[in-house]
Amino acid sequence: MNSVRSEFVKASKVLEYFAHNNDKFEQRFSSLLDNMIDFIKKAGIEGKVTVNELSLGYMLLDYFEDIRRLKEFHKIEHINSIKIVAYTSYWFLRRKPIQILEQEKELLYINERFVLAYIMDFMSGDDEVPILLRENDGLKSFSESLFYFLKYRFREASSLEIMLTAFFAGQIYQEKEIDLSGCLAKYV
């Protein structure tokens, strides 16, 4: 019988590991907090939800520990932006730092809505018009499917990672006048 084991790592050890990297924890905490507050204001739900900063802090500890193990296992120094978004989104939805204050059905999936906006903003790249504001039936359908996925199907960061990779591969494919499927196949 396989035995399940876990290794307890103190939060201070995780923070210490990342402290030498220009204080990424504090930068990421402030950035996410600012994004969440901005999201809440734009959604017009101030006073109906609040940001639980303790949950946000633990979410980031989980994220950074996951990334530390990933880097250690693969013997790499840096991870790509797709992994950052996927793992941030994963731990955000595990910890759910946006807390509901009002009993309103529309607020039930507020953390998933934030993550949807976070992901779609990342997918927008440097475009001036945010992807969620563009008039495009395909994007609307995609964002509705992604929202459903975040609410009911999201279980692992790697599943979101491959979805984001596929999205960007699709963009490359669409920009070309030729069929790139043969070229892409050699990378699989």
Backbone as JSON, one array per atom type, in Angstrom:
{
  "sequence": "MNSVRSEFVKASKVLEYFAHNNDKFEQRFSSLLDNMIDFIKKAGIEGKVTVNELSLGYMLLDYFEDIRRLKEFHKIEHINSIKIVAYTSYWFLRRKPIQILEQEKELLYINERFVLAYIMDFMSGDDEVPILLRENDGLKSFSESLFYFLKYRFREASSLEIMLTAFFAGQIYQEKEIDLSGCLAKYV",
  "N": [[0.84, -1.18, 0.0], [0.57, 2.17, -0.84], [2.01, 4.83, 0.89], [0.86, 7.92, 2.03], [2.43, 10.98, 2.2], [3.4, 14.09, 3.55], [5.16, 17.15, 3.43], [5.83, 19.47, 5.81], [6.19, 22.84, 5.44], [7.38, 25.73, 6.76], [5.82, 28.93, 6.68], [7.55, 31.08, 6.9], [9.9, 30.07, 5.84], [9.28, 29.83, 3.13], [8.84, 32.51, 2.47], [11.4, 33.47, 3.03], [12.89, 32.18, 1.05], [12.04, 33.52, -1.26], [12.7, 36.11, -0.68], [15.16, 37.15, -1.5], [14.73, 37.78, -4.11], [14.14, 40.5, -5.0], [11.98, 41.05, -3.38], [9.54, 39.69, -4.25], [7.18, 38.67, -3.19], [5.86, 40.74, -1.71], [5.53, 42.6, -3.79], [3.87, 41.14, -5.57], [1.67, 40.7, -3.89], [0.77, 43.35, -3.42], [0.18, 44.13, -6.06], [-1.84, 42.27, -6.86], [-3.76, 42.87, -4.9], [-4.33, 45.56, -5.52], [-5.38, 45.16, -8.12], [-7.64, 43.63, -7.49], [-9.15, 45.4, -5.9], [-9.61, 47.42, -7.78], [-11.1, 45.94, -9.65], [-13.38, 45.35, -8.09], [-14.39, 47.94, -7.67], [-14.94, 48.76, -10.35], [-16.88, 46.9, -10.97], [-18.88, 47.77, -9.43], [-19.5, 46.85, -6.86], [-18.71, 47.54, -4.33], [-18.71, 47.38, -0.82], [-20.37, 45.23, -0.89], [-18.76, 43.09, -1.18], [-15.57, 42.03, 0.12], [-11.99, 42.21, 0.39], [-10.18, 39.64, 1.67], [-7.37, 39.91, 3.24], [-5.71, 38.17, 4.62], [-6.35, 35.66, 3.54], [-5.52, 36.21, 0.92], [-2.77, 36.53, 1.35], [-2.06, 33.91, 2.22], [-2.78, 32.56, -0.08], [-0.83, 33.48, -1.82], [1.45, 32.46, -0.54], [1.03, 29.71, -0.92], [1.1, 29.67, -3.73], [3.78, 30.58, -4.25], [5.24, 28.55, -3.0], [4.5, 26.34, -4.53], [5.6, 27.14, -6.99], [8.3, 27.26, -6.26], [8.83, 24.53, -5.8], [8.33, 23.56, -8.37], [10.35, 24.85, -9.88], [12.59, 23.78, -8.62], [12.29, 21.03, -9.15], [12.4, 20.94, -11.99], [14.78, 22.13, -12.36], [15.16, 24.89, -13.04], [15.49, 28.47, -13.39], [13.65, 30.5, -13.91], [10.14, 30.92, -14.62], [7.66, 30.75, -17.24], [5.32, 33.3, -18.4], [2.77, 32.26, -18.81], [2.64, 30.08, -17.04], [2.8, 31.52, -14.65], [0.35, 32.95, -14.66], [-1.47, 30.78, -14.76], [-0.88, 29.28, -12.37], [-1.23, 31.27, -10.43], [-3.95, 31.82, -10.8], [-5.03, 29.31, -10.18], [-4.38, 28.97, -7.39], [-5.63, 31.22, -6.41], [-8.33, 30.6, -6.79], [-8.49, 28.45, -5.1], [-8.11, 29.54, -2.55], [-9.83, 31.74, -2.48], [-9.91, 34.78, -1.99], [-11.61, 37.01, -2.23], [-14.26, 37.96, -0.42], [-17.71, 37.46, 0.26], [-20.1, 39.8, 1.35], [-22.75, 40.49, 1.19], [-25.89, 38.86, 0.75], [-26.29, 37.92, -2.12], [-27.11, 36.39, -5.13], [-25.69, 36.89, -7.5], [-23.15, 37.39, -6.65], [-22.01, 35.06, -5.91], [-20.07, 33.67, -7.45], [-17.87, 35.4, -7.47], [-15.06, 35.33, -7.14], [-14.31, 33.66, -9.23], [-15.15, 35.24, -11.34], [-13.35, 37.37, -11.08], [-10.93, 36.03, -11.61], [-11.43, 35.24, -14.24], [-11.45, 37.78, -15.5], [-8.8, 38.49, -14.95], [-7.35, 36.53, -16.37], [-8.29, 36.98, -18.99], [-7.41, 39.58, -19.36], [-4.66, 39.13, -19.36], [-4.52, 37.63, -21.7], [-5.12, 39.57, -23.53], [-2.82, 40.93, -24.0], [-0.77, 43.52, -25.19], [-2.71, 45.06, -26.33], [-4.82, 47.91, -26.77], [-7.56, 47.91, -26.32], [-9.34, 46.17, -23.96], [-9.75, 42.62, -23.92], [-12.22, 41.58, -23.12], [-13.97, 43.61, -23.71], [-14.21, 43.75, -26.39], [-16.08, 43.52, -29.4], [-16.96, 40.59, -30.35], [-18.12, 37.58, -31.36], [-16.91, 35.06, -31.13], [-14.97, 35.46, -29.11], [-16.67, 36.11, -27.02], [-18.1, 33.73, -26.68], [-15.95, 32.07, -26.03], [-15.11, 33.27, -23.58], [-17.37, 32.82, -22.0], [-17.36, 30.03, -21.93], [-14.92, 29.63, -20.65], [-15.46, 30.82, -18.17], [-17.43, 29.06, -17.21], [-15.83, 26.76, -17.04], [-14.01, 27.62, -15.04], [-15.75, 27.83, -12.87], [-16.83, 25.2, -12.53], [-15.13, 23.11, -13.43], [-12.38, 23.43, -13.08], [-9.52, 22.09, -11.83], [-6.78, 21.71, -11.73], [-3.71, 23.5, -12.07], [-2.23, 22.97, -14.32], [-4.09, 22.31, -16.31], [-5.25, 24.75, -16.97], [-2.99, 25.99, -17.83], [-2.33, 24.59, -20.22], [-4.54, 25.27, -21.73], [-4.2, 28.06, -22.04], [-1.8, 28.04, -23.46], [-2.67, 26.78, -25.79], [-4.45, 28.73, -26.71], [-2.7, 30.84, -27.42], [-1.19, 29.53, -29.34], [-3.16, 29.16, -31.24], [-3.57, 31.81, -32.0], [-1.19, 32.36, -33.35], [-1.45, 30.57, -35.44], [-3.72, 31.64, -36.74], [-2.74, 34.04, -37.74], [-1.27, 33.46, -39.95], [-1.28, 32.77, -43.45], [-1.13, 30.26, -44.31], [-1.48, 26.68, -43.77], [-0.52, 25.74, -40.7], [-0.49, 23.46, -39.2], [1.06, 21.19, -39.66], [3.64, 22.12, -39.08], [3.34, 22.78, -36.39], [2.91, 20.27, -35.34], [5.38, 19.02, -35.1], [6.33, 19.92, -32.72], [4.96, 18.67, -30.76]],
  "CA": [[0.0, 0.0, 0.0], [1.33, 3.42, -0.89], [1.75, 5.72, 2.02], [0.79, 9.32, 1.67], [3.22, 11.78, 3.12], [3.5, 15.5, 3.19], [6.26, 17.84, 4.08], [5.4, 20.76, 6.33], [7.15, 23.91, 5.21], [6.93, 26.94, 7.45], [5.62, 30.09, 5.8], [8.75, 31.92, 6.95], [10.88, 29.48, 4.92], [8.87, 30.19, 1.77], [9.13, 33.94, 2.31], [12.86, 33.62, 3.02], [13.35, 31.72, -0.25], [11.75, 34.52, -2.27], [13.11, 37.44, -0.22], [16.31, 37.63, -2.26], [14.29, 38.11, -5.47], [13.53, 41.83, -5.03], [10.73, 41.01, -2.62], [8.44, 39.36, -5.15], [5.94, 38.43, -2.44], [5.19, 42.02, -1.45], [5.12, 43.16, -5.08], [2.72, 40.38, -6.08], [0.56, 40.97, -2.98], [0.26, 44.7, -3.71], [-0.38, 44.14, -7.41], [-3.11, 41.56, -6.85], [-4.69, 43.63, -4.08], [-4.76, 46.71, -6.34], [-6.25, 44.65, -9.19], [-8.91, 43.2, -6.9], [-9.88, 46.61, -5.5], [-10.05, 48.04, -9.04], [-12.16, 45.07, -10.17], [-14.56, 45.55, -7.24], [-14.92, 49.28, -7.97], [-15.5, 48.77, -11.7], [-18.08, 46.06, -10.97], [-19.89, 48.46, -8.63], [-19.91, 45.99, -5.75], [-18.09, 47.96, -3.08], [-19.62, 47.21, 0.3], [-21.03, 43.93, -1.02], [-17.67, 42.12, -1.04], [-14.35, 42.58, 0.7], [-10.8, 41.4, 0.15], [-9.61, 39.07, 2.88], [-5.93, 39.99, 2.99], [-5.09, 36.97, 5.16], [-6.51, 34.64, 2.49], [-4.65, 36.6, -0.19], [-1.4, 36.2, 1.76], [-1.88, 32.46, 2.18], [-2.84, 32.18, -1.49], [0.49, 33.73, -2.39], [2.39, 31.49, 0.03], [0.8, 28.46, -1.65], [1.59, 29.89, -5.09], [5.24, 30.62, -4.28], [5.76, 27.23, -2.65], [4.3, 25.53, -5.73], [6.58, 27.58, -7.98], [9.61, 26.84, -5.77], [8.97, 23.1, -6.07], [8.4, 23.41, -9.82], [11.7, 25.26, -10.3], [13.54, 22.81, -8.08], [12.13, 19.77, -9.87], [12.85, 21.09, -13.38], [16.1, 22.78, -12.33], [15.07, 26.12, -13.82], [15.51, 29.69, -12.58], [12.48, 31.33, -14.18], [9.02, 30.27, -15.29], [7.06, 31.64, -18.24], [4.15, 34.07, -17.94], [1.59, 31.39, -18.82], [2.66, 29.37, -15.76], [2.49, 32.5, -13.59], [-1.1, 33.19, -14.69], [-2.17, 29.52, -14.43], [-0.72, 28.94, -10.95], [-1.88, 32.33, -9.65], [-5.4, 31.59, -10.91], [-5.34, 28.09, -9.43], [-4.35, 29.21, -5.94], [-6.65, 32.22, -6.12], [-9.62, 29.92, -6.67], [-8.44, 27.56, -3.93], [-8.2, 30.35, -1.32], [-10.97, 32.67, -2.64], [-9.71, 35.93, -1.1], [-12.71, 37.97, -2.27], [-15.31, 37.42, 0.46], [-19.04, 38.03, 0.06], [-20.72, 40.42, 2.52], [-24.2, 40.56, 0.95], [-26.5, 37.61, 0.28], [-26.78, 38.11, -3.49], [-26.74, 35.27, -6.0], [-24.71, 37.33, -8.51], [-21.83, 37.46, -6.03], [-21.57, 33.71, -5.54], [-18.85, 33.3, -8.19], [-17.09, 36.63, -7.65], [-13.64, 34.99, -7.32], [-14.18, 33.14, -10.59], [-15.25, 36.4, -12.24], [-12.08, 38.09, -11.02], [-9.92, 35.23, -12.32], [-11.76, 35.37, -15.66], [-10.95, 39.09, -15.94], [-7.34, 38.41, -14.84], [-6.87, 35.71, -17.49], [-8.6, 37.66, -20.25], [-6.5, 40.72, -19.44], [-3.38, 38.56, -19.77], [-4.64, 37.21, -23.09], [-5.2, 40.78, -24.36], [-1.49, 41.39, -24.32], [-0.56, 44.97, -25.18], [-3.8, 45.75, -27.04], [-5.41, 49.02, -26.02], [-8.93, 47.55, -25.95], [-9.36, 44.89, -23.24], [-10.35, 41.55, -24.7], [-13.62, 41.39, -22.73], [-14.78, 44.7, -24.24], [-14.25, 43.67, -27.85], [-17.3, 42.95, -29.98], [-16.55, 39.42, -31.11], [-18.91, 36.44, -30.89], [-16.0, 33.99, -30.75], [-14.4, 35.78, -27.79], [-17.76, 36.03, -26.04], [-18.33, 32.3, -26.46], [-14.77, 31.58, -25.33], [-15.1, 33.74, -22.19], [-18.45, 32.11, -21.31], [-16.87, 28.66, -21.69], [-13.86, 29.71, -19.64], [-16.13, 31.09, -16.9], [-18.02, 27.78, -16.81], [-14.69, 25.92, -16.65], [-13.5, 28.11, -13.75], [-16.74, 27.54, -11.83], [-17.2, 23.8, -12.32], [-14.21, 22.08, -13.93], [-10.97, 23.76, -12.84], [-8.96, 21.28, -10.74], [-5.32, 21.75, -11.72], [-3.1, 24.63, -12.78], [-1.74, 22.51, -15.63], [-5.17, 22.35, -17.3], [-5.35, 26.14, -17.42], [-1.74, 26.26, -18.55], [-2.41, 24.07, -21.59], [-5.57, 26.06, -22.41], [-3.57, 29.32, -22.44], [-0.84, 27.71, -24.51], [-3.46, 26.53, -27.01], [-4.98, 30.01, -27.17], [-1.64, 31.58, -28.11], [-0.87, 28.77, -30.56], [-4.23, 29.49, -32.18], [-3.32, 33.15, -32.54], [-0.1, 32.22, -34.33], [-2.04, 29.86, -36.57], [-4.63, 32.53, -37.45], [-2.01, 35.14, -38.38], [-0.63, 32.98, -41.16], [-2.16, 32.44, -44.58], [-0.93, 28.85, -44.65], [-1.83, 25.7, -42.74], [0.66, 25.51, -39.87], [-0.66, 22.3, -38.34], [2.22, 20.3, -39.83], [4.76, 22.72, -38.35], [3.07, 22.67, -34.96], [2.95, 18.86, -34.96], [6.73, 18.6, -34.73], [6.6, 20.36, -31.35], [4.14, 17.88, -29.84]],
  "C": [[0.88, 1.24, 0.0], [0.99, 4.26, 0.32], [1.79, 7.16, 1.53], [1.61, 10.09, 2.68], [3.21, 13.22, 2.63], [4.63, 16.11, 3.98], [5.76, 19.2, 4.52], [6.52, 21.76, 6.11], [6.6, 25.16, 5.87], [6.82, 28.09, 6.46], [6.86, 30.97, 5.77], [9.84, 31.4, 6.02], [10.56, 29.84, 3.47], [9.19, 31.65, 1.51], [10.63, 34.19, 2.22], [13.43, 33.24, 1.65], [13.16, 32.79, -1.32], [12.22, 35.92, -1.89], [14.28, 38.0, -1.04], [15.94, 38.05, -3.68], [13.53, 39.43, -5.51], [12.14, 41.86, -4.39], [9.51, 40.78, -3.5], [7.12, 39.17, -4.41], [5.18, 39.73, -2.23], [4.71, 42.67, -2.74], [3.87, 42.47, -5.61], [1.49, 40.63, -5.22], [-0.07, 42.32, -3.31], [-0.42, 44.76, -5.07], [-1.74, 43.46, -7.45], [-4.16, 42.32, -6.04], [-5.23, 44.84, -4.85], [-5.71, 46.27, -7.45], [-7.62, 44.25, -8.66], [-9.76, 44.41, -6.51], [-10.43, 47.33, -6.74], [-11.21, 47.26, -9.65], [-13.47, 45.29, -9.4], [-15.21, 46.9, -7.52], [-15.6, 49.3, -9.33], [-16.79, 47.95, -11.79], [-19.2, 46.69, -10.15], [-20.39, 47.64, -7.45], [-19.19, 46.31, -4.44], [-19.12, 47.87, -1.96], [-20.37, 45.89, 0.27], [-20.03, 42.78, -0.89], [-16.49, 42.82, -0.38], [-13.19, 41.67, 0.34], [-10.28, 40.95, 1.51], [-8.11, 38.98, 2.65], [-5.18, 38.79, 3.56], [-5.17, 35.83, 4.13], [-5.62, 34.93, 1.29], [-3.2, 36.26, 0.13], [-1.13, 34.71, 1.71], [-1.96, 31.94, 0.75], [-1.47, 32.36, -2.13], [1.55, 32.8, -1.82], [2.26, 30.15, -0.7], [1.36, 28.55, -3.07], [3.12, 29.82, -5.12], [5.86, 29.28, -3.9], [5.62, 26.28, -3.84], [5.36, 25.86, -6.78], [7.99, 27.17, -7.56], [9.84, 25.37, -6.08], [9.09, 22.82, -7.57], [9.8, 23.74, -10.34], [12.75, 24.26, -9.84], [13.49, 21.51, -8.86], [12.7, 19.85, -11.28], [14.22, 21.75, -13.5], [16.13, 24.01, -13.25], [15.06, 27.32, -12.87], [14.23, 30.49, -12.71], [11.38, 30.48, -14.82], [8.4, 31.27, -16.26], [5.78, 32.29, -17.7], [2.87, 33.24, -17.94], [1.51, 30.61, -17.51], [2.29, 30.31, -14.61], [0.98, 32.71, -13.51], [-1.87, 31.93, -14.26], [-2.08, 29.2, -12.94], [-1.32, 30.01, -10.04], [-3.39, 32.1, -9.64], [-5.82, 30.37, -10.09], [-5.41, 28.37, -7.93], [-5.36, 30.28, -5.53], [-8.0, 31.54, -5.91], [-9.64, 28.89, -5.54], [-8.69, 28.35, -2.64], [-9.36, 31.34, -1.31], [-10.87, 33.89, -1.72], [-10.77, 37.03, -1.2], [-13.88, 37.33, -1.52], [-16.62, 38.18, 0.26], [-19.58, 38.57, 1.38], [-22.24, 40.44, 2.41], [-24.69, 39.22, 0.4], [-27.14, 37.83, -1.1], [-26.22, 37.0, -4.38], [-25.64, 35.65, -6.99], [-23.28, 37.35, -7.96], [-21.22, 36.09, -5.75], [-20.25, 33.31, -6.21], [-17.96, 34.51, -8.45], [-15.6, 36.34, -7.84], [-13.39, 34.46, -8.72], [-14.28, 34.27, -11.62], [-13.95, 37.21, -12.26], [-11.01, 37.34, -11.81], [-10.17, 35.27, -13.83], [-11.21, 36.68, -16.21], [-9.42, 39.1, -15.95], [-6.75, 37.65, -16.04], [-7.1, 36.44, -18.82], [-7.73, 38.9, -20.44], [-5.12, 40.26, -19.9], [-3.41, 38.2, -21.25], [-4.72, 38.4, -24.04], [-3.83, 41.25, -24.79], [-1.39, 42.9, -24.21], [-1.67, 45.74, -25.89], [-4.43, 46.81, -26.14], [-6.83, 48.7, -25.55], [-8.91, 46.21, -25.23], [-10.18, 43.85, -23.99], [-11.83, 41.35, -24.37], [-14.53, 42.49, -23.27], [-14.89, 44.67, -25.76], [-15.56, 43.02, -28.3], [-16.89, 41.79, -30.88], [-17.3, 38.21, -30.53], [-18.03, 35.28, -30.43], [-15.4, 34.22, -29.37], [-15.46, 35.69, -26.7], [-18.03, 34.57, -25.68], [-17.17, 31.69, -25.66], [-14.8, 31.99, -23.86], [-16.22, 33.08, -21.38], [-18.03, 30.68, -20.99], [-15.8, 28.65, -20.61], [-14.46, 29.96, -18.26], [-16.77, 29.81, -16.35], [-16.92, 26.84, -16.3], [-14.17, 26.33, -15.27], [-14.46, 27.78, -12.6], [-16.84, 26.06, -11.5], [-16.14, 22.76, -12.66], [-12.74, 22.28, -13.56], [-10.45, 23.01, -11.62], [-7.44, 21.38, -10.63], [-4.81, 22.94, -12.53], [-2.67, 24.21, -14.18], [-2.84, 22.52, -16.69], [-5.37, 23.77, -17.83], [-4.11, 26.52, -18.23], [-1.82, 25.78, -20.0], [-3.47, 24.83, -22.39], [-4.98, 27.38, -22.89], [-2.56, 29.11, -23.55], [-1.56, 27.49, -25.84], [-4.03, 27.83, -27.58], [-3.92, 30.76, -27.97], [-1.17, 30.85, -29.36], [-1.91, 29.06, -31.63], [-4.06, 30.86, -32.79], [-2.23, 33.11, -33.6], [-0.65, 31.6, -35.6], [-2.92, 30.79, -37.4], [-3.91, 33.64, -38.21], [-1.41, 34.73, -39.71], [-1.67, 32.63, -42.21], [-2.09, 30.95, -44.91], [-1.33, 27.96, -43.49], [-0.55, 25.36, -41.97], [0.58, 24.22, -39.06], [0.5, 21.32, -38.46], [3.43, 20.8, -39.08], [4.57, 22.57, -36.85], [3.21, 21.24, -34.47], [4.34, 18.42, -34.53], [7.1, 19.02, -33.31], [5.85, 19.53, -30.31], [4.89, 16.64, -29.4]]
}
